[in-house]
């Protein structure tokens, strides 16, 4: 097997744990980095799941880490910005529902995916 698929988690709150359960069950997948505005929450997440690369801001994580994909697990009002940033960084994106706050934001996300 070649290089593992490297995943980043944006937002380490409640739903991110469901994502981690799924990723942990997959061969050839490594959760390489995670970020959260809350230092306490991201540190606890890193300790619980063995994720060493932890960030307070997703743009820094996207710039520093060689990620193949990210899970966007932030509050709904942050889905568009995090998704577009990850797509522009060359990552595949799994975004929690609802995708966006409105149709305009969803179209912006779709346009970013088509550009990427």
N, CA, C and O atoms as a Tinker XYZ file with bonds, in Angstrom:
   464  protein
     1  N      0.839000   -1.179000    0.000000    73     2
     2  CA     0.000000    0.000000    0.000000    64     1     3
     3  C      0.880000    1.236000    0.000000    63     2     4     5
     4  O      1.920000    1.264000    0.658000    81     3
     5  N      0.469000    2.249000   -0.731000    73     3     6
     6  CA     1.221000    3.493000   -0.805000    64     5     7
     7  C      0.953000    4.391000    0.374000    63     6     8     9
     8  O      0.591000    3.939000    1.460000    81     7
     9  N      1.132000    5.632000    0.147000    73     7    10
    10  CA     0.931000    6.647000    1.177000    64     9    11
    11  C     -0.517000    6.644000    1.660000    63    10    12    13
    12  O     -1.448000    6.451000    0.878000    81    11
    13  N     -0.687000    6.859000    2.949000    73    11    14
    14  CA    -2.030000    6.938000    3.517000    64    13    15
    15  C     -2.722000    8.226000    3.071000    63    14    16    17
    16  O     -2.067000    9.236000    2.812000    81    15
    17  N     -4.041000    8.180000    2.985000    73    15    18
    18  CA    -4.837000    9.372000    2.724000    64    17    19
    19  C     -4.839000   10.202000    3.991000    63    18    20    21
    20  O     -5.227000    9.723000    5.057000    81    19
    21  N     -4.402000   11.454000    3.872000    73    19    22
    22  CA    -4.250000   12.324000    5.039000    64    21    23
    23  C     -5.468000   13.243000    5.169000    63    22    24    25
    24  O     -5.814000   13.988000    4.252000    81    23
    25  N     -6.100000   13.164000    6.334000    73    23    26
    26  CA    -7.326000   13.900000    6.611000    64    25    27
    27  C     -7.066000   14.978000    7.655000    63    26    28    29
    28  O     -6.286000   14.772000    8.586000    81    27
    29  N     -7.710000   16.115000    7.502000    73    27    30
    30  CA    -7.742000   17.165000    8.514000    64    29    31
    31  C     -9.169000   17.349000    8.996000    63    30    32    33
    32  O    -10.113000   17.235000    8.214000    81    31
    33  N     -9.327000   17.631000   10.267000    73    31    34
    34  CA   -10.640000   17.877000   10.855000    64    33    35
    35  C    -10.727000   19.360000   11.203000    63    34    36    37
    36  O     -9.889000   19.881000   11.938000    81    35
    37  N    -11.740000   20.033000   10.675000    73    35    38
    38  CA   -11.973000   21.440000   11.000000    64    37    39
    39  C    -13.155000   21.482000   11.969000    63    38    40    41
    40  O    -14.305000   21.281000   11.578000    81    39
    41  N    -12.853000   21.743000   13.223000    73    39    42
    42  CA   -13.872000   21.757000   14.273000    64    41    43
    43  C    -13.872000   20.438000   15.022000    63    42    44    45
    44  O    -14.176000   19.399000   14.438000    81    43
    45  N    -13.538000   20.461000   16.303000    73    43    46
    46  CA   -13.402000   19.216000   17.069000    64    45    47
    47  C    -14.519000   19.031000   18.096000    63    46    48    49
    48  O    -14.332000   18.362000   19.113000    81    47
    49  N    -15.673000   19.624000   17.826000    73    47    50
    50  CA   -16.828000   19.459000   18.706000    64    49    51
    51  C    -17.536000   18.136000   18.468000    63    50    52    53
    52  O    -16.961000   17.206000   17.902000    81    51
    53  N    -18.775000   18.058000   18.900000    73    51    54
    54  CA   -19.551000   16.827000   18.939000    64    53    55
    55  C    -19.517000   15.957000   17.698000    63    54    56    57
    56  O    -19.178000   14.777000   17.798000    81    55
    57  N    -19.856000   16.491000   16.529000    73    55    58
    58  CA   -19.977000   15.660000   15.330000    64    57    59
    59  C    -18.623000   15.158000   14.842000    63    58    60    61
    60  O    -18.561000   14.143000   14.148000    81    59
    61  N    -17.554000   15.836000   15.185000    73    59    62
    62  CA   -16.228000   15.396000   14.732000    64    61    63
    63  C    -15.894000   14.000000   15.256000    63    62    64    65
    64  O    -15.118000   13.276000   14.633000    81    63
    65  N    -16.468000   13.621000   16.385000    73    63    66
    66  CA   -16.196000   12.300000   16.951000    64    65    67
    67  C    -16.810000   11.197000   16.093000    63    66    68    69
    68  O    -16.248000   10.107000   15.995000    81    67
    69  N    -17.950000   11.467000   15.476000    73    67    70
    70  CA   -18.539000   10.507000   14.540000    64    69    71
    71  C    -17.646000   10.364000   13.313000    63    70    72    73
    72  O    -17.466000    9.259000   12.801000    81    71
    73  N    -17.087000   11.472000   12.841000    73    71    74
    74  CA   -16.177000   11.413000   11.706000    64    73    75
    75  C    -14.940000   10.586000   12.065000    63    74    76    77
    76  O    -14.481000    9.765000   11.271000    81    75
    77  N    -14.410000   10.812000   13.263000    73    75    78
    78  CA   -13.223000   10.073000   13.699000    64    77    79
    79  C    -13.506000    8.580000   13.784000    63    78    80    81
    80  O    -12.660000    7.771000   13.403000    81    79
    81  N    -14.664000    8.208000   14.270000    73    79    82
    82  CA   -15.026000    6.794000   14.340000    64    81    83
    83  C    -14.966000    6.171000   12.954000    63    82    84    85
    84  O    -14.443000    5.070000   12.781000    81    83
    85  N    -15.499000    6.875000   11.978000    73    83    86
    86  CA   -15.454000    6.384000   10.603000    64    85    87
    87  C    -14.042000    6.310000   10.062000    63    86    88    89
    88  O    -13.660000    5.302000    9.467000    81    87
    89  N    -13.266000    7.352000   10.258000    73    87    90
    90  CA   -11.900000    7.361000    9.737000    64    89    91
    91  C    -11.038000    6.286000   10.394000    63    90    92    93
    92  O    -10.220000    5.652000    9.727000    81    91
    93  N    -11.216000    6.077000   11.700000    73    91    94
    94  CA   -10.434000    5.062000   12.410000    64    93    95
    95  C    -10.719000    3.650000   11.881000    63    94    96    97
    96  O     -9.871000    2.764000   11.985000    81    95
    97  N    -11.908000    3.446000   11.317000    73    95    98
    98  CA   -12.294000    2.128000   10.809000    64    97    99
    99  C    -11.748000    1.855000    9.409000    63    98   100   101
   100  O    -11.858000    0.733000    8.916000    81    99
   101  N    -11.167000    2.853000    8.769000    73    99   102
   102  CA   -10.686000    2.710000    7.397000    64   101   103
   103  C     -9.190000    2.424000    7.347000    63   102   104   105
   104  O     -8.402000    3.089000    8.020000    81   103
   105  N     -8.807000    1.444000    6.556000    73   103   106
   106  CA    -7.388000    1.203000    6.322000    64   105   107
   107  C     -6.876000    2.259000    5.340000    63   106   108   109
   108  O     -7.606000    2.706000    4.456000    81   107
   109  N     -5.645000    2.637000    5.505000    73   107   110
   110  CA    -5.034000    3.568000    4.570000    64   109   111
   111  C     -5.434000    5.015000    4.776000    63   110   112   113
   112  O     -5.186000    5.859000    3.915000    81   111
   113  N     -6.054000    5.308000    5.916000    73   111   114
   114  CA    -6.479000    6.666000    6.236000    64   113   115
   115  C     -5.835000    7.093000    7.542000    63   114   116   117
   116  O     -5.790000    6.333000    8.509000    81   115
   117  N     -5.339000    8.317000    7.554000    73   115   118
   118  CA    -4.703000    8.882000    8.751000    64   117   119
   119  C     -5.285000   10.270000    8.999000    63   118   120   121
   120  O     -5.241000   11.124000    8.114000    81   119
   121  N     -5.822000   10.501000   10.178000    73   119   122
   122  CA    -6.211000   11.856000   10.548000    64   121   123
   123  C     -4.925000   12.533000   11.007000    63   122   124   125
   124  O     -4.411000   12.270000   12.094000    81   123
   125  N     -4.426000   13.405000   10.153000    73   123   126
   126  CA    -3.097000   13.981000   10.347000    64   125   127
   127  C     -3.122000   15.287000   11.124000    63   126   128   129
   128  O     -2.111000   15.665000   11.715000    81   127
   129  N     -4.257000   15.987000   11.137000    73   127   130
   130  CA    -4.312000   17.297000   11.786000    64   129   131
   131  C     -5.753000   17.628000   12.142000    63   130   132   133
   132  O     -6.702000   17.106000   11.556000    81   131
   133  N     -5.880000   18.514000   13.123000    73   131   134
   134  CA    -7.200000   18.989000   13.524000    64   133   135
   135  C     -7.070000   20.425000   14.004000    63   134   136   137
   136  O     -6.012000   20.860000   14.459000    81   135
   137  N     -8.174000   21.146000   13.891000    73   135   138
   138  CA    -8.151000   22.516000   14.392000    64   137   139
   139  C     -9.476000   22.851000   15.052000    63   138   140   141
   140  O    -10.522000   22.295000   14.717000    81   139
   141  N     -9.404000   23.766000   15.991000    73   139   142
   142  CA   -10.580000   24.259000   16.683000    64   141   143
   143  C    -10.193000   25.573000   17.350000    63   142   144   145
   144  O     -9.054000   25.740000   17.786000    81   143
   145  N    -11.129000   26.495000   17.428000    73   143   146
   146  CA   -10.855000   27.755000   18.107000    64   145   147
   147  C    -10.583000   27.551000   19.591000    63   146   148   149
   148  O     -9.822000   28.309000   20.192000    81   147
   149  N    -11.193000   26.542000   20.182000    73   147   150
   150  CA   -11.025000   26.251000   21.603000    64   149   151
   151  C     -9.778000   25.401000   21.826000    63   150   152   153
   152  O     -9.711000   24.254000   21.382000    81   151
   153  N     -8.792000   25.971000   22.515000    73   151   154
   154  CA    -7.567000   25.227000   22.805000    64   153   155
   155  C     -7.873000   23.990000   23.649000    63   154   156   157
   156  O     -7.295000   22.926000   23.427000    81   155
   157  N     -8.760000   24.129000   24.594000    73   155   158
   158  CA    -9.109000   23.000000   25.463000    64   157   159
   159  C     -9.719000   21.855000   24.650000    63   158   160   161
   160  O     -9.356000   20.693000   24.831000    81   159
   161  N    -10.635000   22.191000   23.767000    73   159   162
   162  CA   -11.306000   21.161000   22.970000    64   161   163
   163  C    -10.336000   20.500000   21.983000    63   162   164   165
   164  O    -10.347000   19.278000   21.833000    81   163
   165  N     -9.504000   21.295000   21.313000    73   163   166
   166  CA    -8.587000   20.681000   20.338000    64   165   167
   167  C     -7.520000   19.835000   21.017000    63   166   168   169
   168  O     -7.135000   18.794000   20.484000    81   167
   169  N     -7.034000   20.256000   22.177000    73   167   170
   170  CA    -6.042000   19.467000   22.903000    64   169   171
   171  C     -6.640000   18.140000   23.375000    63   170   172   173
   172  O     -5.993000   17.096000   23.288000    81   171
   173  N     -7.864000   18.187000   23.871000    73   171   174
   174  CA    -8.533000   16.958000   24.311000    64   173   175
   175  C     -8.767000   16.020000   23.128000    63   174   176   177
   176  O     -8.615000   14.805000   23.261000    81   175
   177  N     -9.133000   16.569000   21.986000    73   175   178
   178  CA    -9.340000   15.786000   20.776000    64   177   179
   179  C     -8.034000   15.117000   20.351000    63   178   180   181
   180  O     -8.006000   13.923000   20.052000    81   179
   181  N     -6.958000   15.898000   20.327000    73   179   182
   182  CA    -5.659000   15.363000   19.939000    64   181   183
   183  C     -5.205000   14.250000   20.852000    63   182   184   185
   184  O     -4.678000   13.238000   20.388000    81   183
   185  N     -5.401000   14.424000   22.138000    73   183   186
   186  CA    -5.003000   13.394000   23.103000    64   185   187
   187  C     -5.859000   12.134000   22.940000    63   186   188   189
   188  O     -5.338000   11.019000   22.959000    81   187
   189  N     -7.146000   12.313000   22.784000    73   187   190
   190  CA    -8.062000   11.172000   22.678000    64   189   191
   191  C     -7.784000   10.324000   21.437000    63   190   192   193
   192  O     -7.849000    9.096000   21.491000    81   191
   193  N     -7.475000   10.984000   20.318000    73   191   194
   194  CA    -7.330000   10.267000   19.052000    64   193   195
   195  C     -5.897000   10.165000   18.534000    63   194   196   197
   196  O     -5.666000    9.617000   17.457000    81   195
   197  N     -4.946000   10.681000   19.285000    73   195   198
   198  CA    -3.555000   10.594000   18.859000    64   197   199
   199  C     -3.213000   11.493000   17.683000    63   198   200   201
   200  O     -2.376000   11.142000   16.851000    81   199
   201  N     -3.857000   12.648000   17.610000    73   199   202
   202  CA    -3.571000   13.622000   16.548000    64   201   203
   203  C     -2.604000   14.650000   17.122000    63   202   204   205
   204  O     -2.946000   15.382000   18.051000    81   203
   205  N     -1.396000   14.703000   16.567000    73   203   206
   206  CA    -0.362000   15.577000   17.126000    64   205   207
   207  C     -0.394000   16.986000   16.543000    63   206   208   209
   208  O     -0.078000   17.947000   17.244000    81   207
   209  N     -0.771000   17.126000   15.272000    73   207   210
   210  CA    -0.764000   18.437000   14.621000    64   209   211
   211  C     -2.093000   19.127000   14.898000    63   210   212   213
   212  O     -3.114000   18.796000   14.295000    81   211
   213  N     -2.068000   20.085000   15.811000    73   211   214
   214  CA    -3.281000   20.774000   16.246000    64   213   215
   215  C     -3.138000   22.273000   16.006000    63   214   216   217
   216  O     -2.080000   22.856000   16.243000    81   215
   217  N     -4.213000   22.880000   15.534000    73   215   218
   218  CA    -4.190000   24.285000   15.158000    64   217   219
   219  C     -5.398000   25.015000   15.719000    63   218   220   221
   220  O     -6.449000   24.420000   15.955000    81   219
   221  N     -5.232000   26.311000   15.929000    73   219   222
   222  CA    -6.323000   27.155000   16.377000    64   221   223
   223  C     -7.092000   27.784000   15.223000    63   222   224   225
   224  O     -8.153000   28.371000   15.435000    81   223
   225  N     -6.572000   27.668000   14.010000    73   223   226
   226  CA    -7.200000   28.302000   12.853000    64   225   227
   227  C     -7.025000   27.411000   11.635000    63   226   228   229
   228  O     -5.914000   26.963000   11.353000    81   227
   229  N     -8.094000   27.150000   10.917000    73   227   230
   230  CA    -8.024000   26.186000    9.813000    64   229   231
   231  C     -7.167000   26.664000    8.650000    63   230   232   233
   232  O     -6.571000   25.837000    7.960000    81   231
   233  N     -7.085000   27.953000    8.411000    73   231   234
   234  CA    -6.244000   28.429000    7.300000    64   233   235
   235  C     -4.772000   28.085000    7.544000    63   234   236   237
   236  O     -4.049000   27.735000    6.611000    81   235
   237  N     -4.340000   28.184000    8.786000    73   235   238
   238  CA    -2.969000   27.798000    9.125000    64   237   239
   239  C     -2.780000   26.298000    8.913000    63   238   240   241
   240  O     -1.767000   25.873000    8.357000    81   239
   241  N     -3.740000   25.503000    9.348000    73   239   242
   242  CA    -3.649000   24.057000    9.158000    64   241   243
   243  C     -3.557000   23.726000    7.670000    63   242   244   245
   244  O     -2.720000   22.919000    7.267000    81   243
   245  N     -4.408000   24.341000    6.853000    73   243   246
   246  CA    -4.409000   24.072000    5.419000    64   245   247
   247  C     -3.097000   24.496000    4.764000    63   246   248   249
   248  O     -2.640000   23.845000    3.825000    81   247
   249  N     -2.494000   25.565000    5.239000    73   247   250
   250  CA    -1.230000   26.051000    4.673000    64   249   251
   251  C     -0.037000   25.175000    5.069000    63   250   252   253
   252  O      0.896000   25.007000    4.284000    81   251
   253  N     -0.063000   24.624000    6.271000    73   251   254
   254  CA     1.092000   23.895000    6.785000    64   253   255
   255  C      1.060000   22.389000    6.541000    63   254   256   257
   256  O      2.109000   21.755000    6.426000    81   255
   257  N     -0.117000   21.828000    6.465000    73   255   258
   258  CA    -0.232000   20.373000    6.367000    64   257   259
   259  C     -0.470000   19.933000    4.930000    63   258   260   261
   260  O     -1.129000   20.631000    4.160000    81   259
   261  N      0.063000   18.788000    4.578000    73   259   262
   262  CA    -0.154000   18.171000    3.270000    64   261   263
   263  C     -1.360000   17.244000    3.393000    63   262   264   265
   264  O     -1.212000   16.047000    3.635000    81   263
   265  N     -2.554000   17.811000    3.222000    73   263   266
   266  CA    -3.796000   17.063000    3.436000    64   265   267
   267  C     -4.436000   16.697000    2.102000    63   266   268   269
   268  O     -4.372000   17.453000    1.133000    81   267
   269  N     -5.042000   15.541000    2.078000    73   267   270
   270  CA    -5.792000   15.110000    0.900000    64   269   271
   271  C     -7.250000   15.533000    0.998000    63   270   272   273
   272  O     -7.884000   15.831000   -0.014000    81   271
   273  N     -7.777000   15.559000    2.207000    73   271   274
   274  CA    -9.185000   15.869000    2.418000    64   273   275
   275  C     -9.392000   16.439000    3.811000    63   274   276   277
   276  O     -8.558000   16.265000    4.700000    81   275
   277  N    -10.509000   17.118000    3.984000    73   275   278
   278  CA   -10.889000   17.611000    5.308000    64   277   279
   279  C    -12.352000   17.302000    5.576000    63   278   280   281
   280  O    -13.164000   17.200000    4.657000    81   279
   281  N    -12.666000   17.157000    6.842000    73   279   282
   282  CA   -14.042000   17.111000    7.312000    64   281   283
   283  C    -14.338000   18.460000    7.927000    63   282   284   285
   284  O    -13.633000   18.901000    8.835000    81   283
   285  N    -15.376000   19.118000    7.442000    73   283   286
   286  CA   -15.800000   20.403000    7.985000    64   285   287
   287  C    -16.878000   20.127000    9.028000    63   286   288   289
   288  O    -18.006000   19.761000    8.698000    81   287
   289  N    -16.504000   20.311000   10.292000    73   287   290
   290  CA   -17.377000   19.974000   11.419000    64   289   291
   291  C    -17.646000   21.181000   12.305000    63   290   292   293
   292  O    -17.889000   21.033000   13.503000    81   291
   293  N    -17.605000   22.358000   11.730000    73   291   294
   294  CA   -17.859000   23.588000   12.483000    64   293   295
   295  C    -19.347000   23.903000   12.473000    63   294   296   297
   296  O    -20.131000   23.200000   11.835000    81   295
   297  N    -19.732000   24.950000   13.175000    73   295   298
   298  CA   -21.123000   25.380000   13.170000    64   297   299
   299  C    -21.549000   25.707000   11.750000    63   298   300   301
   300  O    -20.717000   26.045000   10.908000    81   299
   301  N    -22.828000   25.608000   11.486000    73   299   302
   302  CA   -23.370000   25.807000   10.140000    64   301   303
   303  C    -22.940000   27.120000    9.494000    63   302   304   305
   304  O    -22.701000   27.160000    8.287000    81   303
   305  N    -22.837000   28.187000   10.270000    73   303   306
   306  CA   -22.478000   29.478000    9.694000    64   305   307
   307  C    -21.015000   29.542000    9.255000    63   306   308   309
   308  O    -20.605000   30.529000    8.644000    81   307
   309  N    -20.233000   28.526000    9.548000    73   307   310
   310  CA   -18.839000   28.486000    9.109000    64   309   311
   311  C    -18.573000   27.506000    7.985000    63   310   312   313
   312  O    -17.439000   27.395000    7.519000    81   311
   313  N    -19.594000   26.795000    7.544000    73   311   314
   314  CA   -19.404000   25.770000    6.506000    64   313   315
   315  C    -18.851000   26.339000    5.213000    63   314   316   317
   316  O    -17.888000   25.803000    4.665000    81   315
   317  N    -19.446000   27.418000    4.714000    73   315   318
   318  CA   -19.004000   27.970000    3.426000    64   317   319
   319  C    -17.534000   28.360000    3.462000    63   318   320   321
   320  O    -16.759000   27.913000    2.617000    81   319
   321  N    -17.142000   29.181000    4.416000    73   319   322
   322  CA   -15.770000   29.698000    4.435000    64   321   323
   323  C    -14.747000   28.579000    4.582000    63   322   324   325
   324  O    -13.732000   28.570000    3.886000    81   323
   325  N    -15.007000   27.641000    5.482000    73   323   326
   326  CA   -14.065000   26.531000    5.684000    64   325   327
   327  C    -14.001000   25.637000    4.450000    63   326   328   329
   328  O    -12.922000   25.201000    4.050000    81   327
   329  N    -15.152000   25.367000    3.850000    73   327   330
   330  CA   -15.189000   24.518000    2.652000    64   329   331
   331  C    -14.453000   25.167000    1.500000    63   330   332   333
   332  O    -13.634000   24.517000    0.850000    81   331
   333  N    -14.723000   26.422000    1.236000    73   331   334
   334  CA   -14.064000   27.120000    0.126000    64   333   335
   335  C    -12.554000   27.184000    0.356000    63   334   336   337
   336  O    -11.778000   26.970000   -0.575000    81   335
   337  N    -12.136000   27.475000    1.575000    73   335   338
   338  CA   -10.698000   27.526000    1.874000    64   337   339
   339  C    -10.042000   26.170000    1.642000    63   338   340   341
   340  O     -8.950000   26.096000    1.077000    81   339
   341  N    -10.701000   25.100000    2.074000    73   339   342
   342  CA   -10.137000   23.756000    1.894000    64   341   343
   343  C    -10.070000   23.384000    0.417000    63   342   344   345
   344  O     -9.077000   22.810000   -0.031000    81   343
   345  N    -11.103000   23.700000   -0.335000    73   343   346
   346  CA   -11.086000   23.420000   -1.772000    64   345   347
   347  C     -9.972000   24.202000   -2.460000    63   346   348   349
   348  O     -9.267000   23.663000   -3.312000    81   347
   349  N     -9.817000   25.456000   -2.097000    73   347   350
   350  CA    -8.756000   26.282000   -2.687000    64   349   351
   351  C     -7.371000   25.784000   -2.303000    63   350   352   353
   352  O     -6.401000   26.042000   -3.014000    81   351
   353  N     -7.269000   25.069000   -1.178000    73   351   354
   354  CA    -5.997000   24.481000   -0.756000    64   353   355
   355  C     -5.750000   23.128000   -1.432000    63   354   356   357
   356  O     -4.728000   22.488000   -1.184000    81   355
   357  N     -6.676000   22.699000   -2.278000    73   355   358
   358  CA    -6.496000   21.455000   -3.015000    64   357   359
   359  C     -7.022000   20.214000   -2.324000    63   358   360   361
   360  O     -6.664000   19.098000   -2.702000    81   359
   361  N     -7.865000   20.389000   -1.319000    73   359   362
   362  CA    -8.401000   19.256000   -0.569000    64   361   363
   363  C     -9.782000   18.851000   -1.073000    63   362   364   365
   364  O    -10.557000   19.676000   -1.557000    81   363
   365  N    -10.062000   17.574000   -0.947000    73   363   366
   366  CA   -11.438000   17.107000   -1.061000    64   365   367
   367  C    -12.125000   17.498000    0.241000    63   366   368   369
   368  O    -11.464000   17.653000    1.269000    81   367
   369  N    -13.452000   17.659000    0.207000    73   367   370
   370  CA   -14.159000   18.139000    1.392000    64   369   371
   371  C    -15.386000   17.289000    1.679000    63   370   372   373
   372  O    -16.181000   16.985000    0.789000    81   371
   373  N    -15.518000   16.913000    2.949000    73   371   374
   374  CA   -16.744000   16.328000    3.468000    64   373   375
   375  C    -17.311000   17.369000    4.433000    63   374   376   377
   376  O    -16.736000   17.629000    5.491000    81   375
   377  N    -18.442000   17.959000    4.055000    73   375   378
   378  CA   -19.039000   19.029000    4.855000    64   377   379
   379  C    -20.289000   18.512000    5.544000    63   378   380   381
   380  O    -21.141000   17.879000    4.920000    81   379
   381  N    -20.389000   18.783000    6.818000    73   379   382
   382  CA   -21.567000   18.403000    7.585000    64   381   383
   383  C    -22.798000   19.119000    7.047000    63   382   384   385
   384  O    -22.682000   20.111000    6.327000    81   383
   385  N    -23.956000   18.623000    7.391000    73   383   386
   386  CA   -25.216000   19.232000    6.962000    64   385   387
   387  C    -25.704000   20.208000    8.008000    63   386   388   389
   388  O    -25.373000   20.051000    9.183000    81   387
   389  N    -26.462000   21.189000    7.638000    73   387   390
   390  CA   -26.770000   21.559000    6.266000    64   389   391
   391  C    -25.536000   22.127000    5.585000    63   390   392   393
   392  O    -24.663000   22.710000    6.229000    81   391
   393  N    -25.481000   21.949000    4.287000    73   391   394
   394  CA   -24.314000   22.376000    3.522000    64   393   395
   395  C    -24.008000   23.861000    3.743000    63   394   396   397
   396  O    -22.858000   24.244000    3.955000    81   395
   397  N    -25.045000   24.677000    3.689000    73   395   398
   398  CA   -24.854000   26.127000    3.778000    64   397   399
   399  C    -26.074000   26.744000    4.445000    63   398   400   401
   400  O    -27.070000   26.069000    4.708000    81   399
   401  N    -25.974000   28.042000    4.713000    73   399   402
   402  CA   -27.086000   28.737000    5.342000    64   401   403
   403  C    -28.181000   29.109000    4.354000    63   402   404   405
   404  O    -29.329000   29.324000    4.744000    81   403
   405  N    -27.825000   29.184000    3.062000    73   403   406
   406  CA   -28.801000   29.549000    2.042000    64   405   407
   407  C    -28.290000   29.110000    0.672000    63   406   408   409
   408  O    -27.160000   28.637000    0.543000    81   407
   409  N    -29.125000   29.269000   -0.340000    73   407   410
   410  CA   -28.783000   28.812000   -1.688000    64   409   411
   411  C    -27.583000   29.569000   -2.259000    63   410   412   413
   412  O    -26.767000   28.981000   -2.969000    81   411
   413  N    -27.466000   30.856000   -1.962000    73   411   414
   414  CA   -26.322000   31.637000   -2.468000    64   413   415
   415  C    -25.005000   31.048000   -1.962000    63   414   416   417
   416  O    -24.068000   30.857000   -2.737000    81   415
   417  N    -24.937000   30.761000   -0.663000    73   415   418
   418  CA   -23.721000   30.165000   -0.108000    64   417   419
   419  C    -23.457000   28.795000   -0.730000    63   418   420   421
   420  O    -22.311000   28.465000   -1.035000    81   419
   421  N    -24.490000   28.010000   -0.918000    73   419   422
   422  CA   -24.330000   26.680000   -1.519000    64   421   423
   423  C    -23.779000   26.798000   -2.930000    63   422   424   425
   424  O    -22.912000   26.017000   -3.322000    81   423
   425  N    -24.274000   27.768000   -3.703000    73   423   426
   426  CA   -23.761000   27.976000   -5.066000    64   425   427
   427  C    -22.297000   28.407000   -5.040000    63   426   428   429
   428  O    -21.517000   27.992000   -5.898000    81   427
   429  N    -21.915000   29.229000   -4.070000    73   427   430
   430  CA   -20.509000   29.637000   -3.935000    64   429   431
   431  C    -19.628000   28.420000   -3.645000    63   430   432   433
   432  O    -18.531000   28.296000   -4.189000    81   431
   433  N    -20.107000   27.543000   -2.801000    73   431   434
   434  CA   -19.360000   26.320000   -2.472000    64   433   435
   435  C    -19.260000   25.430000   -3.696000    63   434   436   437
   436  O    -18.197000   24.870000   -3.967000    81   435
   437  N    -20.336000   25.292000   -4.431000    73   435   438
   438  CA   -20.330000   24.486000   -5.644000    64   437   439
   439  C    -19.359000   25.061000   -6.670000    63   438   440   441
   440  O    -18.609000   24.317000   -7.302000    81   439
   441  N    -19.369000   26.371000   -6.836000    73   439   442
   442  CA   -18.447000   27.019000   -7.780000    64   441   443
   443  C    -16.993000   26.777000   -7.377000    63   442   444   445
   444  O    -16.147000   26.537000   -8.238000    81   443
   445  N    -16.697000   26.838000   -6.091000    73   443   446
   446  CA   -15.333000   26.579000   -5.617000    64   445   447
   447  C    -14.944000   25.125000   -5.903000    63   446   448   449
   448  O    -13.806000   24.850000   -6.285000    81   447
   449  N    -15.882000   24.202000   -5.719000    73   447   450
   450  CA   -15.591000   22.798000   -6.010000    64   449   451
   451  C    -15.341000   22.604000   -7.502000    63   450   452   453
   452  O    -14.444000   21.851000   -7.882000    81   451
   453  N    -16.098000   23.252000   -8.329000    73   451   454
   454  CA   -15.903000   23.119000   -9.779000    64   453   455
   455  C    -14.561000   23.713000  -10.203000    63   454   456   457
   456  O    -13.900000   23.167000  -11.086000    81   455
   457  N    -14.148000   24.825000   -9.587000    73   455   458
   458  CA   -12.836000   25.414000   -9.898000    64   457   459
   459  C    -11.700000   24.487000   -9.464000    63   458   460   461
   460  O    -10.677000   24.374000  -10.139000    81   459
   461  N    -11.901000   23.834000   -8.333000    73   459   462
   462  CA   -10.856000   22.982000   -7.767000    64   461   463
   463  C    -10.725000   21.707000   -8.582000    63   462   464
   464  O     -9.895000   20.854000   -8.265000    81   463
